[in-house]
Amino acid sequence: QTLAAEASERFPDHGPLTVTRGHFALLTGDVPGARTLANLAMQRVPRNFDAALLDGQVALAEGNYTSALNAFERSSQLNTASVAPLFAKGSLLAEMGNKEELDKVIARADKLGVDRGEIHMLKAESAMLGGDFQLAQNALNSARKTMDGNPALRMLDGQIALKLGNADIAISQLTPLVSAQPGFARARLLLAEAYDKAGE
């Protein structure tokens, strides 16, 4: 982050560097700062898919789901070969419980012809929304081959384990996640639910 700040002083109008600084701001929880940088990035490199992706991620942090979905779609259109915007959009649709639109995103991702853990995670989310928790577990196992330890995967693993009645597995998946990210409210709530199911 320090290097990015120093570089921005030397190249104050550098668009991709502005995007990088925006990502850092978001990672450190500085949502207002990330918004300022995202807006600057969109001005400096308006057709950069990563700038549009940042714009969507900041909108999501701000709780503006409609703007986030629009930004993720714009990012996907700017780089049709990238999985990242589709994964971002699909994850948000899953959180919103919109299985129909999520399945459309999965179909688009499948057409890219790549075996990526992110796509398997979206399929697990879709299966969960459809109530097929065993299918969700199978999809998650496929995702684990390349994404083991990923926070989003751990979160989903905990959710599926709970649905399958495996509270102890959910606890083992969620405890490291909450320890590493104590401000991750959804993970803490899910961990509390897991302890409750385990009788603790």
N, C-alpha and C positions, 0 to 999 in steps of 0.2 A: 504493500500500500504506500509506503514511504517513497519507494522508487517511482511509482506511478505519479505521485504528487510532484516529485522533482522533475520528472519528464514533462508533466503538463505545464510547468513553469517555462520550460525551454520551447515547448511546442503547444502554446495555449489554444490553438484552434484545431488541433488534431482530433478528428472525429472518432476513430477506433480507440484512441487512448481515453477519450471521454467516456466511451462505453465501458471500458475496463474499470475506470474509476467509479462509475455507477454501480457496477457489480460489487466492487469492494464495499461501497457505502451500504448497499443492501445487505451484504453478509454481516456487517457490523451493527445492523439494526437502525442505521440512519436513513429512515424512509424519506423524510423531507429532503435531505441532501441527495439521495438517489433520484428523487423526482426532478430536482433541478438539473442534475447531470443527464438524466434520460431526455428531458426536454431539449437540452443543448445538443445532445447526440442526434436527436431526430432532426434538428435544424442543420447540423453540420454534415450528416451523412443520411439524408432522408430515405435512401433506397438501400440501406444496409440492414440485412436481416437480423443481425445481432443487436442493433440499436432498437429495432422493433420488438425483439424478444425481451430486451431490458425494459422497454416501455410497458410491456404486458406484465412482467414480473413485479414491477413497481406498482402498477395498477392493482394487481392481486394483493400486494401487501397493504395497499390503501383500502382494500375491501370493495373495489369497484370491479365486479365480475364481468359486466358487459364490456367495459373498456379493455379489460384483460383479454377476453375472448377475441375481440376485434383485433387487438395488437398481435396476438399469437397467430391469428389467421393471416394477417398482413405479413408477418415474418415468414410464415410458411410459403406464401405466394412469392416472396422475394428470393427464397432458396428452396425450390421444390424437392431437392435431393436430401434435405436435412431432416433428421428424425426429431431434433430438439424442439422445434415449435409445435409439432404434432403431439409430442409427449406432454408438453406444457398445457396445450389446449385440452388434450384428453384427460389429463389428471384433474383439471378444473371441472370438466364436465362430469367426471366421476364423483367429485366432491359435491356437485350440485344434484347428483342423482339422475342425470339425464342420459340414460342408457342408449336411447335411440341415436342421439347425436354422437355419443362416444363410439358406438359401433361404426358409424360413418368415418370417424377419424381413424379407427383401427384398420378399416378397409383401405384407406389411403396410405397408411403406413405399410401395410402388407405389400402394396404395389411397388414399394421401393426395392423390394427383393432382398432385404438385409435381415439377418438373424440377430436382432438386437434385444438386449434385456429389457429396454424401455418398452418395446412393443409387447413383450410377454407380460409386463406389469400392467399395461392397459387392458390386456385380455383377462388378467386376473381381476382387475377392477370391474370389468363388464360382467364376468361370471358371478362376482359377489352381488352385483346389483340384480342379477337374474336369479339369485338364490341358490346357485350351484357352487357350493363351497369346495367340493372335491375338485371340480374343474379349475376353480380359482387356485387351489393348492398346487395342482399340476402345472399351471401356467407360471406360478411363482417359482417352482422348482427349476423351470427352464430359464427364468430370469436370473436365478441365483448363480448360474454358471459364469456370468460375466459381471454381476452386480452385487455379489455377496458383501454384506457390510454396509451397503448403501442405506442412508437414513430412510428414504422413501420405501425401500424394500422391507426394512425392519418394521416400519409402521404397518405396512400391508400384511406382513407375516403375522404380526401380533393380532390384527383384526381377524384374519382368517382362522388363526388358532383359537381365538375366542369363540367364533361362530361354530367351530368344530368341537367345542367343549374342552379344549386343551389349554386351560388357564396357566399351567406351569410353563408351557412352551411360550405363551404370550408374555409372561413375566420375564423369561430369559431373553426374549428378543427386545422388549421395551425398556428394561432396566438400563442397559448401556446407552440407549438412545437418550433417555431422560437425564442420565448422568452427564452425557456429553453436551446436551442442549437443554439445560434446565428451564429455559423460557419457552420450550415447545409445549404449549398448553394442550393441544390435542393428544400428544403422546402421554402427557401426565394423566389426563382424564382416562385414557384407554388403560393405562397401567393401574389406575385406581379401580377400574372396572374388573380388571384381571385379578387383582388381589381380593376383591369382593367375591368373585366367582370361586376363588380358591379357599374362601372362608377365612381370609386374613384381614 
